[in-house]
Structures are given as structure tokens and as C-alpha cells.
Amino acid sequence: MKEQHKKESPILGMLGMGGGIGGNLTGGPTGPSMLATGGIISDYVDSGTAYRSHIFTTSGAFVVTGTGTVDYLIVGSGGGGGFDRGGGGGAGAFVPGTNLAVTEQPYTITINPGGLGGEEAARQGTDGGTVTFGPITVKGGGGGGSNGTDKRIGRDSADPFGGSGGGGAQGLTPPFAGGSGGTYGNDGGTNPTTYWGGGGGGAGGTAQPPSARVGGPGSPSTLAYGPTNAQLYAGGGGAGGDSPGFAGGPGGGGDGKVNESGKDGRQGLGGGGGGGGGSPPSRAGGNGGSGTVVIRYQLGSSSGTARATGGAISFYNGKTIHTFTQPGTFASVNSGPNAWQASTTVEYLVIGGGGGGAGQWGGGGGAGAVAPGSTPISGPFSHSVTIGAGGRGGYLGNDPANQGENGDDTVFGSIITVKGGGGGGGEAVAAKDSSNPNGGSGGGAQRAPGGSPSNGGTGGTYGNPGGEYTHGNAGGAGGGGAGAAGSDGPPLRHGGPGGIGVQLPTTFRDTNSSIGTPGPAGAYYVGGGGGGAAYSNNNPGSGGAGGGGTGGAPAPAATHPEQVATPGVANTGGGGGGGQFSPNEKGGNGGSGLLLIAYPT
């Protein structure tokens, strides 16, 4: 990080924060005179002191009871990668701090999405969204440059609280400079030759060799999971090119590609999107990954002792709960008084990544599989965990290569693998299925291939079908949800709502946490389908309860402003909303998946 990162901000000083910002998170909060709710709970011991962290990968509220001080980490959302041999997107700002005084009140957490990848020569990747914890707002990363006139220079992430700059794009007369990083980021790579872009900057450094095309590395923090389980955040996106594409930086940066769209930055880590390929045809940049807020405070004593490691560990209603929002390993403790017993039955809930919504009045993405179950596990064991990323949203509805993509699988070792949701359909491609075994929900339809009626994608064991396109000039249909099918594309050119999701099993409804979204029966909903986009000047479909994104709609002169499709909510498996037309806006990406594991404490 730049030298100025170590300076105390006068803005934070005016807010009364002891200890300033930057440096190690070692000062420690005072306590134990407070408790709080919100986010995903993680309890651990650091140097003999018990702590609780609250991890927010989606917007919500940190609600304090009592008074005290907290340590925190705020990571802005990553910038989008550039189009056609594009530059990687810059990572969001990485802002740690210590000893922030809090009082008995709710503190709003707002996590805006990552920037959109550039999808045409006239448009760069857009900047990542801001992330807010109470009075503190940090910037997202800068978008990557695209191969078009006056759009090849990577975008800056301006201060105050700026993240990393996007990489410059290729061009016939390089170099095209990378964007400048702010106080809490680094510069994007300058493109040194034709045929490739530059990498986006990361929180831990500028774009890396060869020739500044690999995304800059992220920075580590142990705040979320404790001293033995550091997480990397805010890696820069890799550069796209003719051959090869270049890797995103560790910490959630998306890979640059050759003859396909750049890889998205990872949700919840603030990584930049990868640059799009250009070996022809030209391809879009990847979207930036959304950011996060982590807050920790001291407990009076440890809540319990886990008999396994991996993910965020909490204790509720006589159970030990492991929550995986990112890839990791679930492994037994093999010695001592807390060693794993010979055979213990574990409950689990596995959620696949949501499908992406299609572009150009497209159908919404289907929700990833939401699969509950239980199984006896004998120790010792070590199960690798893969959390499925959401499928990327499509654009250019008449291009089969640019439609909504299926979400990725979520894998719980050898125990179960579940499918992601199906991508939404467009004019030139049918809505995608989520096939068995262990399939989720299907994407919503549009008038593929150029007519009607068109079926929605089929759902598998743990999902439902997407809505159908049955009316001429209708909007996109809704993606299927874990609890119900998506709605058909309605008449009058409206978009169809996404199918509703389901509530978490009661084992995982910890009253201190806020996993999932609200729904008709309360909180804890996951697996909502994405809403379809409106055709012409009408209303888009709403996302299904459980994290489904809302469809997009163009702006009529006097009715409502333009509405851009929204992504599925991170760690719900929600489908992305279908994208509007005029201009060709992207469909929303699907929400990433989740793994919950519980066993008797």
C-alpha cells in the first residue's frame, strides 16, 4: 500500500475514533460491555481473549446493545473490467481501523454492487460501488479501460477513501495508462504493447509482471475468522488479450480472458473484474466483486469450543455452526478434549450460485439449488469446500454467446455437490436449465429464438422452472426460485417476477445473525429467482424473496427513471435480474452460494 495509507484521516478523527485507521488490527476493542446483532457471526479466541466478529457481505444493520469499542474492516466494491483486450478492474478500498466507539443504536451497513464490465468500445468498465459502515464510506475500485476511442485509459479511484485504479486497455499506439489508486489502493497497470490490457491495482500492490498485466494482490486480514485463518481481500482484475489472458490478483480479482468475457471479481471480497478478450470476437469485461464490512468486539468469555475448523464458527441453541461464504476446508480437530467423536451426525444446507439474468429485455436468472440434509461423519476428516459463484449476466440479446450464464456448483467435499441456477433466456437463446442430479431452478424465458411461445428453463431436484414467454412483446419472464416457479412474461410489456425462495432450516436461524433476506413469513429467506426485464416503458419484474435481483427497465419521459437490473444477493444463491434494452444494459449477475454446517456443541 502507498505510504499515505498509514496516515490518520482528519475525517475519521472528527468522528471521534480512537486509534485512527490503518496498520494492524491489534489494538483490540474494549469490552465486554456490549453485544450486537447482524451479519454472519464468527467467534474465536485471539491471544487468550474471546472475540466475536460480524461479517456483512450484503447490506443490513449492525445493531448494538450497550456501549463499547470495535475494530473494523471496510472493503469497497471492485471496478469492472474493460472490453476487448481490456484492462482489469481495480479493487475496492481496503480500510482497517481500531477502537471505534459505538453506542446503543443500529449502524447502517450499505454494500453497493461491483462495477459493470465494459460491453462495447464506447464504454469503459464502470467504477465499483461504495461501502458504508455508519458514518464511514469508502470508495470502490476504478473501471478498466476498453479498446475504444478515448476509453482506453484505466479509471481512477479518487480520494477520500479511494481504492485501486483500473488497468489501461490495448490500442494501436500504446501505452495507455492505468488509473491512479487512492489512499487505500494502488495504481492499475499501464498497457505496454498492443494485444493486451493492463491489470487492475490491488490493495496489496500495483498490477504485477509480466508487464503489469496480472492483477495486483489483495491484502490479508484475520478480523473475520481469527488469528489462524487470514482472508485475502481486494485483489485487482487481470488483463484481457489475444492470448493469453492474465490472472486476477489473489483476494477475489477476476481473471482476464482471451475469447470470452472477463471473469467477475468475487462477491464479498471487493476484487476487480477481469478484462474481456479480443481474439475475435471482442468480449465484455467481468463485473467487479461486491465488498464487505467486518466488525469485531470483545466477549466476556468464549461461547464454546468447536470440534472442527473452517469458515465462520458460531454457537447457537446447543449447536456449533460453520458458515462458509468463500471456499475453504471443513476439517476435524483430531486430538485433545475437543477432538471429533468417532461418528457425529451433521446437518447441512448447501446453496449453489444463482443464474445470471439475460440482456435486452431478458429473462431473470434461476436460483441455485437449496439443498438441506444430514449425514454421519467420522473423524479424522478434511472436506474441501467450494462456494459456487453466481452466473454472469448477459447483454446483447441477439448474441447467443452473451446471454445469462448458469451459476457455479457448490461442493461440500465428497458429501454433496449441488448445481447453480439456470441463466435467463434472450431473443437468440433459450432459457437455461439447471439439470439433475441436484439441480436448482431454471432461468426465465424471452422470445428465443425470435418468436413465441418460449419455455422457461427446467428446474432440478432442489429448484423450480423459470417462467415462460407466452405473449407477443411481453417483457422477460421471472427465474425460478427454490420455493416456486418464476412468473411468465406478462402482457402489457411488464417483466415477470422471480419465484420465491425458502427459509433456512430452524437450526440455522441464529437470532444474532441476518443470513438471507426478508420474506412473507419473516427473515432468513434464500434462493429467490431473478425478475424479468420490462419491454419498452413498463414495469420490471421483482426479484423473488430470498435474494433474487430485480429486472431492468428503460426510462420513459415522465413515468419513472431508468432501472438497471440488479444482481442476486451474495450468499443466497439468488438469480440475477433480466437486463433492459436501449441502451443494451447487462442482466444482473447471480448471487453466490453458501454452505452451512451444524453439529452438537
N, C-alpha and C positions, 0 to 999 in steps of 0.2 A: 504494500500500500504506500501511497505517497506520504512524504514527511508531514504534510499538513494534516493528515488524518489524526495525528496524535494531539492536536490542539483541542482545547476545550471550546465548545461553541458558546458565544455570548447569548444566543437564543435560549439554549438549554440552561445556562446559568441564570437567566432571568426567570425561568420556570422553577427555580429553587432546587435543582438536582445536585445533591452532594456527589462528589467524585467525578463529575463531568462525564465524558464519553471516551471510548477508545481503550486500547490496552487490554490487559487480561481481565476476565470476569472472575477476579479472585477476592474482591473486597467483601463480598457476601452481604446479603440482606440482613437487617435486624429482625428479630422475632423472638419467640413465636407468639406475637400478639394479634395475628390476623390469619384469616383463611379467605379463600376465593373460589369462585366457580367460573367455568367457561373453557372452551378448547378441549384438547386431549391431555389427560393427566399423566404425569410421569414422576414417580417417587424414587429417590435414590439417596445414598449416603456419600458425602464428599469430605474426606479428611475428618471423619468421625462425626460430622454434622448432618442431620437429616434435612433434605430439601424436597420441595415439590415444584415442578415446572408445569406450566400450562402452554401447550403448543397450539397455535392457531394457524391452520392452513386455509381457512375461509373466514369471511367477516363474521363478527359476533361481538360479545361483550365480556370483559374481564370484570367480574362483579366482586367487590371487596367487602368483607365483613371485618370490622376492627380497623386498626391502623398499623403501619409498619413501613418497611422499605423493600424494594425489589430490585433484582438485577434483570436485565432485558437484552434481547437481540431483535432488531428490526431489519428485515431484508426486503428491499424493493423488488418489484417485478421486472423480469428481463425484457430487453428490447427484441423486436422481431428481426429475423434475418432478411437480407436483401435478395432481390430477384435476379436470375440469370448470371451465374458466376458471381453471386452476391457476397457481400461482407456478412460475417456473423454478427448477431445482435449482442450488445453489451449487457453485462449482468447488472442487476439492481444493486443499489447501495447496501453495504454491509455495515450496520451501525450497532455496536455493542455499548452497553453502559451499566453502571453500578449505582446502588444506593439511591434509587428514586423513591422519594417519599410518596406514599399513597394513603388515601383516607377512605372512609366507608361510603362508597358510591360505585356506580358502573363506569368503566372506562371503555369507550367505543374502540373496537378493532375494525379497520376497514382494509381489505386486501383487494385492490383492483387488479384486473387481469394483466397478463403479459402483453407486450406489443404484438400487432399483427405482422406477419411476414409480408414483404413486398410481393405483389402478384402481377405487376406489369412494369414496363420500363419507366413509366412516368411517375413511379411511386416507390419511395424507399420503404424499408421496414419501419414501422412506427415505434415510438418510444414506449417502454414499459410503464405500467400504471404505478401510482404512488401507493404506499402502505402506511397506515396511521395507527399509532397506539396513543389514545388520549390526545394530548396536545402536540405530540411529536409526529411529523410527517416526513418521510424520506422518499427520495426520487427513484424512479425506475431507470433501467439502462437505456442507452441510445440505440436507435434502429440502425441496421446495417445498410450500407449503400447498395443501390441497384444499378444495373447496366443500362442507364438511360441518361439523356442529356441533363446535366446539372443535378443528377441524383446519385452520383457515384461516390460522393464523399460520405463517410460514416457520420451519423448524427452524434452530437454531444449529449452528455448528461449534466445539465447545468447545476451549479450550486444555488442556494444552500442545500446540503444533504444530497448531493448528486452521486449517482452510481458510475458505471463504466461506459465508455464510448463504444459505438458500433464500428465494425471494420469497413474500410473502403472497398468498392467494387472494382471489377476488372474494367478495362477500357482500352481503346486503341492507342492512346498516348498517356500511359501511366507515368508517375504514380498518382493515385487518388487517395487522399489522406484518410486515416481513421479518425473517428470522433474523439474528442477530449473527455477524459473522466473527471468527475467532480471530487469533492473532498473524500468520499468514501468509495472510490473506484479507481480504475486505471484506463489508460488510452486503448482504443482499438487499433488494429494493425493497418498500416499503410500498404496498399497493394503495390508490389514492386514490379510486376510484369503483367502482360496480358494473360488471359485464360483462367485466372483465379482471382478471388477476392482476398480480403484480409480478415483475420479472426477478430471477434469481439473481445474487448477487455474483460477481465475478471476481477473479483475483489482481492485476489492474492497476487495479481501481476498483469502486465500487458499481454497482448497476443504473443504466442510463442513460436519458435522455429518449427518447421522450415519457413523462413522468410515471413514471419509474423502471420501465418495462416491458421495455426492451431489456436483455439480459443484460450484466453487467459485463465489460469487456475483460480478456483474458489478459495475461500478461507474457512478454517475449521472453527467449530465451537462445541464445547461439551455441555452447554447450558441445558439442552433439551433432555439428554439421556444419561448424563453423569460422566465422571472422570475417565471411565474406561471405554467410552463409546462416543467418540467425536464424530460429528456430522459435518461434511463439507457443504458450503453454500456458495451461490453466486459465481458459477463458472461462466465464462464467455462462450458464445456460439462459434463453431468452426466455419471456415470459409468454404463456399461452393466453388465449383470449377468444371473444367472439361474432364480431367482425370488426373489425380484422384480428387475426391472431396476430403476435407480435413476435419479432424475430431474436435468436438466441443471440449471445453475445459472441465476437469473434474469439479463436481459441485453443481451438476444439473445443466451444463451447457449442451445444446443440441449439436449434432454432427452436421457439417456441410456435406452436400451431395453432388453427384455427377449428372445423372439423367433423371432425377426425380426431385421432388420438393425437399427442402431442408428439414432436418429433424427438429421437432419442437423442443424447447427447453422444458425441464421437468417441473411440474406443478409442485409448489411448496418449497422450492429451493432458490427461486429467483434467477435461474440461468437464462442466458440469451439463446435465441433461436438460431439454427444453422442456416448458412447461405444456400440458396437454391442453385441447382445445377444448370448447365448450359451446353450440353454436348449432344446436339439438339434433341428435342425441343427445349426451349427455355422453361425453367420451372420456378415456382414460388419459393420464398424463404419460409423457414419454420417460425411459428409463433414463439414468443418468449414465455418462459415459465412464470407462474404467479409466485409471489413472495410469501413471507411468513412473519409471525411475531411469536417469540418465546419469552415467557416471564417466569422467574422463579423467586421463591421466598423460603425462609427457614421454617421448619416444623419443630414442634416441641419434642417429638420423638419419632422414630421410624414407624411407618404404618404397617410394616410387615417385612418378611424376607422371602424373596422369590426362590423357587426351586429350579428355575430356568432363566436363561438370558435371552435378550433380543427385543428390539422395539421399545416403545414407551411402556413401563411397567407400573400398574396401579393396583389398588386393593379395594374391593367393593363387595359388601354383602357376603363375606366369607369366601370370596374367590380372588385369586390372583389373575389379573388381566394383562395380556400383552397386546399392544396395538401397533401394527406396522402400517405406516403411511408411505414408507420408502423401502426399497429392497434391503434385506438383511438375513440374519440366521437365528432360528429358534433352536437353542441347544440346552441340554440338561446340565445342571450342577451335579458333579459326579463324586463329590467327597464332602465330608463334614456333616454336621447335624441337619443341614438343609438339602442333602442330596436327594435326587429324584428317586421316588419309590419304584419298586420293581415294575408295577403296571398301574398307571393312573389314567382315568378317563378324562379327556379334554373335550370341551365344547369349542366350536369354532364358527365363524361367519366369514366367508370368502366372497369378495366382490371383484368382478372383472372391470376393466376400463370401459367407459361409455363410448358409444359410436359417435363419430363426427357428423354434424349436420351438412347437407349438401348446399351448394351455392345457387344463386339465381332463382329466387322463389322456391327454394329446395325443401325437401322433407327433413324432419328432425331426426337426430340420431337415436338409436335404441339404447336402453340402459344395459350395462354389463350384468352378467349373471350375479344373482344374490343367493348364495348357497349356504344354508345353515347345516350343521351336522355335529356329530361327536364320534370319537374313536379312542380306544385304549392305546396308550403309548408306553412302551417300556424303555428304561434307560440302560446304558447311555445312548444319546441320540444327538444328531445335528441335522436339522432340516433347513435347507436353503429356501428363502422366501423371495419371490418376485412379485412386485406390485405392478399390475398392468397399467400402462399409460393410456390416456384417452386417445381415441382416433382423431386424426386431424380433420378439420372442417374443409369442405370443398369450395371451389369457386369456378367460374366459367361453366355454367350448367350444360353447355353443349360439348364439353370435352370429357370423355369417359375417364381420362387419367386424373381429372381434378375434382372428383366427387368426394362426398364424405367417406372416410375410411373406418373400418371396424376398429374397436378398441382392442388393446392387447390383453393377453391372458394374465390372470393372477395365479401363482403357483405356491402351494403350501407343501413343499418337499415332495415326497412320494405319496402323500395322503390324498390330495385332490388338486386338480388343475381345472379352472373354470374359464369360460370364454368371455371375451369382450362383447359389447353390443354391436349391432349392425349399423353401418353407415347409412345416412339418408340418401334417398334417390333424387335424381335430377332429370332434366329433359332427355339426356342422352344415355342414361344408365339406370338400370333398375335399382330399387332399394335393396340393400344388402341384408342377408340372413345372418343370424347367429346360430350356427349349426351345433347339433349334438356330437359327441357327448358333452354334457354340462354347459350347454349354450345359454346365452342371455336373451335379450329382446331384439327384435328386428327394427330396421330403420323405416321411417315413413316415406311414402311414395310421392313422386311428381309424375308428369305425363310421359315417362320413358316408354319406349323410345320414340317420342314425338307425337304421341296420341294418348287416348284414354279408352277404357279404364286401365289402371296400372296397380298391381298389388303391392302392398307393403311387404317388407322383409319378414320372414318367418322367425318365430322365437323358439328357443330350445327348452331344455328341462327346467331352467330357472328363469324363464322370461316369457314374454308375450309378443305377438306380432305387431308390426307397425301399421299405421292407418293406410287406407287405400286412396288412390286418386280416382274419383268417380264422376267429377263434374268438369265440363269444359271451362277453362280459365279459372279454375279454383286455385287457392294457394297450396302450399305444401302440406302434406299430412304429418301428424304427430308420430314420433318414435314410440315404440312400445316401452312400457315400464314394468318393473318387477311385479307390480300388483294388478295391472290391467293393460289391455291393448291401447295403442295410440289411436287418436280420433282421425277419421277420414278427412281428406281435404274438403272443407265445406263449400257450399255455394257462396255467391256474393264475394268471391275472391279473398275470403279470410283464410288464415292459416289454422290448421288443426292442432288442438292441444296435445301435449305428450301424455302418455299413460302414467298413472300414479305409481309411486313406489310402495315400499313396505316399511314397517317399523322394525328396528333392531329387536332381536330376542331380549326378553326381560333381563337376562344375565348381564347384558352389556349396557343397560340403561343407567349408568352411574349418574346420580343427580348432581355431582360436581362437574360433569363434563357436558359437552354440547356437540357430540358427533351427529352428523346428519343435519336435516332441516326440519322446520315445522311442517305439519300436515293436518288433515281433518281430525285426527284423534290425538293431537298433541305433538310432541317433539320426536326426534330420533328416526326420521324417515330417510331412506336411502333408495337408490335405484329408480329414479324418475326418468321418464322419456323426454327427449327434446321436442319443443314445439316447432311446427312448420311455419315457414315464412309466408307473409301476405303477398298476394299478387296485386299489382297496381297499388291503389291508395287506401288499402283497408287494413284490418287489424291482424297482427301476427298471432300465432298460437302460443299459449303459455306453456312453460315447462311443467312437467308433472312433479308433484310434491316428492321430494327425495333427490333433489339436485339437478333436475332437467333444466337445460337452458331455454331461454325464450327466443322465438323466431324473430327475424328482422322484418322491417317494413320501410318502404321509401317515404319521403316526406311530401305529402300534398301541401298545397299552398296555404290552407287555413285550418287544417284539422289537427295534426299532431306532428312533432318533429320526427326526423329520420330516426329509425330504431335499428341499431346494428345487432345482429344475432349475438347472443351471449353463450359462453361455454358452459358445459356441465360443471357442477360444483366439485372441487377437488375432494378426493377420498370418499365419494358417494357412488361412483360408477354412473352418474347421470349422463344422459345423452346431450349432445350439443344442439343448439337451435339452428334451424334452417336459415340460410342467408338470403337477403333481399336481392333485388335487381335494380340496376340504374342508380349508382354505378354497381358493378359486379362486386358485391361485398361477400366476404367469406362466410360460410357457415361456421358456427361455433365448434370448437374442439370438444370432445367428450371429457368428462371428469375422470380423474384417475381412480383406481380401485383401492381396496383396503383389505386387511386381514386382522381379525380379532380372535384371540385365543384365551380361554379361561379354564382354570382348574382349581380344586380346593386349596386354600391357603394353609 
